[in-house]
Amino acid sequence: MYAQDGNLSEIVKNSLYYNEEGVSMKATLTIEEFPIIRDALKREMALLEAKLQLIKEEVNGFEKRFNMSSSKFIQDFEQGILGDDQAFFEWWGLVRGAIKLEEKMSKIKAVLSS
């Protein structure tokens, strides 16, 4: 939503952003700055999507190798059922990393759609 105080160059957009702790910050962007931020977020989103795709391919490899879904693996691994194989730690890290990427992507989508 834009607010105008009589001069087109002074139109600003107030956006809500979240830092890692979930604390909100309000930013005021000029009409000239907004497209720069939007484009940067779109580029970041494209990079995150590519990274997530690579992680998913690696995760699929683990699922095939151990004939187990990642959700079942996480449940069993975190309960200590599967042991301490290095591959399990790698798989766990990939799944947790994918979750973090998806959370970040969700926040970027929310900002871009506001």
Order of alpha helices (4+ residues) and beta strands (2+ residues): beta-beta-beta-alpha-alpha-alpha
